[in-house]
Amino acid sequence: MRVLQISKFYPPVMGGIESVAWELTEGLNRAGVPTDVLCSNQKLWKTQDKAASGYRICRSGSLGTVLSTSIAPSMVFHLRRLATDCEIIHLHMPDPMAAMAVLLARPQGRLVVHWHSDVIRQRWALKLYEPLQEWILRRADMVIATSHSYFEDSYPLQPWRHKVRVVPIGITDRVEGADSAKVAAYRQLAGGRRIVLAIGRMTYYKGFDVLIDAAAYLPQDCVVFIGGSGELLNEYQELVIRRGLNSRIALLGHVHQDNLLSLLEACSVFCMPSNVRAEAYGVAMLEAMLMSKPIVASDISGSGVPWVNVHGLTGLNVPVSNPAALAAGLTSILTDDELRDRFGNAARKRYLQEFNVDLMIQRVLNLYGSMMSTYQRKNFAQ
């Protein structure tokens, strides 16, 4: 059995979907299942390289990004070449370019669609994309959803319920990865104050504006660190200045993966203030959980976020886009050491029981096995 993962981008380009594709590819290869990657490049030309563990990564040249979609027409030809000896094509969605490549290349083999999120914001573009999305779901042999709660609220998946299987996202346990010197440096940057940490791309659905407004209600002996880069970074910097919160909030910009665990170790509580279903899961919360950190998250209807962070067990879920409620949830944990420790220990336990990467890999292997038991090479020409 050989697998081809198709992702919009791939590390070192990082994002929620990219991190899942990386964990799956690395884990499947460790398990003895040869797995390669096809993705878009962030340059005009194609590159092909090998990961340290030996699998191939083909990055198709891109003309640029439009509406969050990388325009990489050569992906069609690369897919035809790479898929010739693959029994399983594992497609990470939403990704209109990759879906178009599957439509045009018509690879043989089983198609697994990994459904990370519905298209939420670009409604007019969705009208153009829907026929292609419908074709992909109709041709899929199996659809992987990341949580029952998101699947049940996903309109596009309802006609294909019989194909859907839920596999929670898992990440590698790197609990020993924090660097004591870096932890001390972050705490020094905080001036000895307790740290509320949020991490993510500076985009509309992350709700960092809500967290900035919430900072005004927090105790004076804490500081808010927000890590990440993106199109709204300058806007958030201006908002911090307008609110007069320069001494209470630090926008850290891009946080390298090598520094993330140290930053998590330094913080007292992790915050996920996202405010719409585009935040389908909240992978950043898993990093906090493996580091035994309590979480305050938004109670987003139809998202996997409130399922990942169990209210009253691993942290608190508060009303969406409500700065006062967000601050109250954070304050209740910041001011109660026993509660903070209890939530943090439960978060670590939930990570080990539900979100460890080995569990995700085994669940995916089980699904692959169930497909391969009735396998015959499939022509996608229908």
C-alpha positions in Angstrom: 0.0 0.0 0.0 1.3 3.4 -1.0 -0.3 6.8 -0.1 -0.1 10.2 -1.7 -1.1 13.1 0.6 -2.3 16.3 -1.1 -2.1 19.5 0.9 -2.3 23.1 -0.1 1.1 23.8 1.4 3.5 21.7 3.5 6.1 22.5 6.2 8.1 24.7 6.6 5.0 26.6 5.6 2.9 26.0 8.7 -0.9 26.2 9.4 -3.5 23.9 10.9 -4.0 21.7 7.8 -0.3 21.7 7.0 0.6 20.5 10.5 -2.0 17.6 10.2 -0.6 16.6 6.8 2.9 16.6 8.2 1.9 14.5 11.3 0.1 12.0 9.1 2.9 11.7 6.5 5.6 11.3 9.1 3.5 8.9 11.1 2.5 6.7 8.2 6.0 6.4 7.0 7.1 5.4 10.5 4.4 2.8 10.5 5.9 1.3 7.3 3.3 2.8 4.8 5.2 4.6 2.1 3.6 8.1 1.9 4.6 11.0 -0.3 3.3 14.6 -0.5 2.0 16.8 -3.3 1.4 20.5 -2.5 1.8 24.0 -3.8 5.0 25.9 -3.7 5.1 29.6 -2.7 7.3 30.3 -5.8 6.7 30.2 -9.5 8.8 27.1 -10.0 8.4 23.5 -8.9 10.7 22.0 -6.3 11.1 18.4 -5.3 12.9 17.3 -2.2 13.2 14.5 0.3 12.3 14.6 3.9 14.9 13.4 6.4 12.9 10.2 6.7 13.1 9.6 3.0 9.7 10.4 1.5 9.2 12.7 -1.5 7.7 16.2 -1.3 6.7 17.7 -4.7 5.8 21.4 -4.5 4.1 22.6 -7.7 4.9 26.1 -8.9 2.3 28.6 -8.0 1.2 31.8 -9.8 0.1 33.3 -6.4 -2.8 33.0 -4.0 -6.4 34.2 -4.8 -9.1 33.9 -2.1 -6.9 31.7 0.0 -6.3 29.3 -3.0 -2.9 28.7 -4.4 -3.0 28.8 -8.2 -0.8 25.9 -9.2 -2.0 24.5 -12.5 1.1 22.2 -12.9 -0.3 20.2 -9.9 -2.5 18.4 -12.4 0.6 16.9 -14.2 2.5 16.2 -11.0 -0.5 14.3 -9.6 -0.8 12.2 -12.7 2.9 11.2 -12.3 3.0 10.7 -8.6 -0.3 8.8 -8.3 0.6 6.0 -10.8 1.8 3.7 -8.1 -0.5 4.9 -5.2 -3.4 2.9 -3.9 -4.7 5.8 -1.8 -5.0 9.5 -2.6 -5.5 11.4 0.7 -6.8 14.9 -0.1 -6.9 17.6 2.5 -9.9 20.0 2.0 -10.8 22.8 1.5 -8.4 23.2 -1.4 -10.0 24.1 -4.7 -6.7 23.8 -6.6 -6.1 20.3 -5.3 -9.7 19.3 -6.0 -9.4 20.6 -9.5 -6.2 18.6 -10.0 -8.0 15.4 -8.9 -10.8 16.2 -11.3 -8.5 16.8 -14.3 -5.8 14.2 -13.5 -8.4 11.4 -12.7 -5.9 9.3 -10.6 -6.8 5.7 -10.0 -6.9 4.3 -6.5 -9.0 5.0 -3.4 -9.8 8.7 -2.6 -9.9 9.8 1.0 -11.1 13.3 1.6 -9.9 14.8 4.9 -12.5 17.5 5.7 -10.9 20.2 7.8 -13.5 22.9 7.4 -16.5 24.1 5.4 -16.0 27.2 3.2 -17.4 29.9 5.6 -16.7 33.4 4.5 -16.4 33.5 0.7 -20.1 32.7 0.0 -20.1 34.1 -3.6 -16.9 32.1 -4.4 -18.6 29.0 -2.9 -21.3 29.2 -5.6 -18.6 28.6 -8.2 -16.8 26.0 -6.1 -19.8 24.0 -5.1 -20.0 21.8 -8.2 -16.4 20.8 -7.8 -16.8 20.2 -4.1 -19.9 18.1 -4.8 -17.9 16.0 -7.4 -15.1 15.4 -5.0 -17.4 14.2 -2.2 -19.4 12.0 -4.6 -16.2 10.3 -5.9 -14.6 10.0 -2.4 -14.5 6.4 -1.0 -14.2 7.8 2.5 -14.5 11.3 4.2 -12.6 11.9 7.4 -14.1 14.6 9.7 -12.1 15.9 12.7 -15.0 15.9 15.2 -18.6 14.8 15.5 -19.7 18.3 16.4 -18.3 19.8 13.2 -19.5 17.0 11.0 -23.1 17.2 12.3 -23.2 21.0 11.6 -21.5 20.7 8.1 -24.2 21.2 5.4 -22.0 19.9 2.5 -21.3 16.6 4.3 -24.9 15.6 5.2 -25.7 13.9 1.8 -22.5 11.7 2.3 -23.0 10.7 6.0 -22.6 7.1 5.1 -19.0 7.8 4.0 -18.0 10.0 7.0 -15.7 8.6 9.7 -14.4 10.8 12.6 -10.7 10.8 13.3 -9.6 13.5 15.9 -6.5 15.3 15.0 -3.4 14.2 17.0 0.0 15.8 17.4 3.5 14.5 18.5 4.2 14.6 22.2 7.1 17.0 22.7 6.6 17.7 26.4 10.3 17.7 27.0 10.9 20.3 24.3 10.8 23.4 26.4 14.2 25.2 26.8 14.6 26.5 30.3 16.6 29.6 29.2 13.9 30.5 26.7 11.2 30.0 29.3 13.1 32.4 31.6 13.5 34.9 28.8 9.7 34.9 28.1 9.0 35.3 31.8 11.5 38.2 32.0 9.7 39.8 29.0 6.5 39.6 31.0 8.1 41.4 33.9 7.3 38.7 36.3 3.6 38.9 35.5 1.5 35.9 34.7 1.1 35.2 31.0 -2.1 34.7 29.0 -1.0 33.2 25.7 -2.8 33.0 22.4 -1.2 31.7 19.1 -2.5 31.8 15.6 -2.6 33.5 12.2 -3.7 37.1 12.3 -6.9 36.6 10.4 -10.6 37.5 10.9 -11.8 34.3 12.6 -9.2 34.1 15.3 -10.9 36.7 17.4 -7.7 38.4 18.6 -9.5 41.8 18.7 -11.8 40.3 21.3 -8.8 39.2 23.4 -7.3 42.7 23.1 -10.5 44.2 24.4 -10.7 41.6 27.2 -7.2 42.5 28.4 -8.6 45.8 29.9 -10.6 43.6 32.3 -7.8 41.3 33.4 -5.9 41.6 36.7 -3.0 44.1 36.7 -0.5 41.4 37.5 -0.9 39.6 34.2 0.1 40.3 30.6 -1.3 39.0 27.3 1.1 37.5 24.7 -0.3 37.0 21.2 1.9 35.1 18.7 1.4 34.9 15.0 1.7 36.8 11.8 -0.8 37.6 9.1 -2.8 40.2 7.3 -4.4 41.8 10.4 -1.2 42.2 12.4 -0.8 45.9 11.8 -4.5 46.5 12.5 -4.2 44.7 15.8 -1.1 46.7 16.7 -3.0 49.9 16.1 -5.9 48.6 18.2 -3.6 47.9 21.1 -2.4 51.5 20.9 -5.9 53.0 20.6 -7.0 51.0 23.7 -4.0 52.2 25.6 -2.9 48.7 26.4 0.7 48.8 25.2 1.9 47.7 28.7 -0.6 44.9 29.0 -0.3 43.2 25.5 2.7 42.1 23.5 2.2 41.1 19.9 5.1 38.7 19.3 4.8 38.2 15.5 5.7 34.8 14.1 6.7 32.3 16.7 9.1 29.6 15.4 8.2 26.0 16.3 11.4 25.7 18.2 10.2 28.5 20.6 6.5 27.5 20.9 6.9 24.9 23.7 9.1 27.3 25.7 6.4 30.0 25.3 3.7 27.5 26.4 5.7 26.4 29.4 6.1 30.1 30.4 2.4 30.9 30.3 -0.3 30.4 33.0 -3.3 29.9 30.7 -3.9 29.4 27.0 -6.6 31.4 25.2 -8.5 30.5 22.0 -10.8 33.5 21.3 -11.8 32.4 17.8 -15.4 33.5 16.9 -16.7 31.6 13.8 -16.8 28.0 12.5 -13.8 28.7 10.3 -12.0 27.7 13.5 -13.1 24.1 13.0 -10.8 22.4 15.6 -8.2 24.6 17.2 -5.0 22.6 16.8 -3.1 25.1 18.8 -5.0 24.0 21.9 -3.5 20.5 21.5 0.0 22.0 22.0 -1.3 23.7 25.2 -2.8 20.5 26.4 0.3 18.4 25.9 2.1 21.0 28.1 -0.5 20.7 30.8 -2.0 24.2 30.3 -5.6 25.1 31.1 -7.6 26.7 28.3 -10.2 29.3 27.9 -11.9 29.1 24.5 -14.9 30.4 22.7 -18.1 28.3 22.7 -18.4 28.3 18.9 -21.6 26.5 17.8 -21.0 23.8 15.3 -17.2 23.8 15.8 -14.9 21.2 17.3 -13.4 23.8 19.6 -15.8 23.2 22.6 -15.4 19.5 22.1 -11.6 19.6 22.3 -11.6 21.9 25.3 -14.2 20.2 27.7 -15.9 22.9 29.8 -15.2 22.4 33.5 -12.6 19.6 32.8 -9.7 21.0 30.8 -10.7 24.6 31.0 -13.7 26.9 30.3 -15.7 27.7 27.2 -17.2 31.2 27.2 -19.7 33.1 25.0 -18.3 34.1 21.6 -17.1 37.7 20.9 -17.7 38.8 24.5 -14.6 40.5 25.9 -16.0 40.7 29.5 -16.9 37.0 29.5 -13.6 36.1 28.1 -11.8 38.1 30.7 -14.0 36.6 33.5 -13.0 33.1 32.4 -9.4 33.9 32.2 -9.5 35.6 35.6 -11.2 32.7 37.3 -8.3 30.5 36.4 -5.5 33.0 36.9 -6.7 33.7 40.5 -7.2 30.1 41.5 -4.0 27.9 41.6 -5.9 24.7 42.5 -8.3 25.2 39.6 -5.5 26.0 37.2 -3.5 22.9 38.2 -6.6 20.7 38.0 -7.6 21.9 34.5 -3.9 21.6 33.4 -3.5 18.1 34.6 -6.8 17.1 33.0 -5.8 18.7 29.7 -2.6 16.6 29.7 -4.6 13.5 30.4 -7.1 14.3 27.6 -4.3 14.9 25.2 -2.8 11.4 26.0 -6.1 9.7 25.7 -7.5 11.4 22.6 -5.1 13.6 20.8 -1.8 11.7 20.7 -0.4 11.4 17.2 -0.1 7.6 17.5 -3.8 7.3 18.1 -4.5 9.4 14.9 -2.2 7.3 12.8 -3.7 4.0 14.1 -7.2 5.2 13.4 -6.3 6.3 9.9 -4.5 3.0 9.2 -7.6 1.2 10.4 -9.7 3.1 7.9 -7.2 2.5 5.1 -7.3 -1.2 6.0 -11.1 -1.3 5.8 -10.9 0.2 2.3 -8.1 -2.0 1.1 -10.0 -5.1 2.1 -12.3 -4.5 -0.8 -9.7 -2.8 -3.0 -9.6 -2.6 -6.7 -8.0 0.2 -8.7 -10.7 2.8 -9.4 -11.0 5.0 -12.4 -12.1 8.5 -11.6 -13.4 9.2 -15.1 -17.1 8.9 -14.1 
